């Protein structure tokens, strides 16, 4: 049930991140995925980028709360579980952050590091 719901959530997330501004921010490493299922800024954003990312995070928060309510899983855990899949989608040159607060850049030479709570099959 959770896997099916997460698949639906990820499909919605693709739509939620469709903003050209955010896509460009992710591609250029100014916006990154976090270990908790939210986007954040690697560098100081413009006001329009801040609004666009904020809107996506508000939708993500609502989706995590909805899914958590239906599955009796804490929304924070839903976000962290979803992050395991979202982090895999970080493009080469894109940024991501683990719980240690350090921003990393995904490169061909540097393997993607996933949080330890992510299932082994997602690594």
VOGU-3710 file (C-alpha; in Angstrom, 3 decimals, decimal comma):
1> xxxxxxxxxx> 0,000/0,000/0,000  2,723/2,460/0,966  4,762/1,676/-2,166  1,728/2,257/-4,402  0,894/5,504/-2,647  4,521/6,668/-2,900  4,435/5,995/-6,648  1,358/8,188/-6,941  3,048/10,829/-4,816  6,127/10,825/-7,039
11> xxxxxxxxxx> 3,940/11,263/-10,127  2,374/14,304/-8,484  5,829/15,548/-7,525  6,905/15,567/-11,163  4,046/17,952/-11,865  4,817/19,944/-8,729  8,395/20,572/-9,835  7,478/21,511/-13,404  8,219/25,205/-12,854  10,989/26,173/-15,262
21> xxxxxxxxxx> 12,537/28,300/-12,544  12,778/25,383/-10,115  13,906/22,921/-12,777  16,680/25,325/-13,730  17,586/25,791/-10,055  17,884/22,026/-9,612  19,845/21,587/-12,843  22,332/24,309/-11,883  22,711/23,162/-8,268  21,124/26,243/-6,687
31> xxxxxxxxxx> 18,173/24,187/-5,415  18,609/20,724/-3,965  16,658/17,805/-2,583  16,868/17,215/1,139  16,872/13,963/3,117  13,433/14,825/4,522  11,569/15,081/1,215  11,705/18,846/0,773  13,590/21,180/-1,549  15,980/23,769/-0,153
41> xxxxxxxxxx> 18,468/26,365/-1,349  22,171/25,764/-1,773  22,743/29,465/-2,406  20,717/32,608/-1,817  17,689/32,468/-4,140  15,849/35,179/-5,987  12,443/36,116/-4,585  10,675/34,345/-7,462  12,666/31,137/-6,945  11,985/31,298/-3,202
51> xxxxxxxxxx> 8,233/31,552/-3,896  8,286/28,705/-6,426  10,190/26,345/-4,112  7,993/27,391/-1,184  4,871/26,496/-3,161  6,281/23,059/-3,991  7,218/22,422/-0,375  3,726/23,430/0,770  2,227/20,887/-1,654  4,688/18,240/-0,526
61> xxxxxxxxxx> 3,849/18,914/3,137  0,133/18,537/2,383  0,740/15,294/0,470  2,883/13,862/3,274  0,228/14,791/5,853  -2,551/13,275/3,733  -0,645/10,062/3,101  0,415/9,889/6,732  -3,170/10,243/7,859  -4,345/7,480/5,535
71> xxxxxxxxxx> -1,533/5,063/6,449  -1,080/6,046/10,107  2,546/6,931/9,452  3,954/10,227/10,716  4,168/12,805/7,905  7,875/13,284/8,707  8,470/9,574/8,057  6,477/9,760/4,817  8,683/12,645/3,686  11,863/10,821/4,598
81> xxxxxxxxxx> 10,706/7,655/2,816  9,780/9,662/-0,257  13,190/11,346/-0,135  14,816/7,953/-0,774  13,203/7,997/-4,237  13,532/11,748/-4,849  17,264/11,693/-4,117  17,731/9,067/-6,820  16,350/11,611/-9,301  18,947/14,280/-8,526
91> xxxxxxxxxx> 20,618/14,960/-11,880  24,354/14,957/-12,418  25,578/18,336/-11,229  22,559/18,604/-8,918  22,760/19,141/-5,183  21,362/17,121/-2,326  21,567/17,274/1,436  21,657/14,551/4,063  20,787/14,923/7,753  24,316/16,144/8,527
101> xxxxxxxxxx> 23,415/19,423/6,788  26,200/19,140/4,215  25,325/19,830/0,587  26,724/17,305/-1,858  26,898/17,442/-5,646  26,053/14,405/-7,686  28,784/13,713/-10,218  29,761/10,784/-12,424  32,854/10,269/-10,265  31,102/10,600/-6,909
111> xxxxxxxxxx> 28,430/8,010/-6,168  25,139/9,212/-4,751  25,035/8,789/-0,985  21,618/7,890/0,376  20,505/8,119/3,997  21,046/4,937/5,983  17,272/4,492/6,452  16,704/4,095/2,695  16,035/0,500/1,604  19,067/-1,308/0,256
121> xxx> 17,311/-1,913/-3,088  17,105/1,847/-3,699  20,858/2,323/-3,452
//
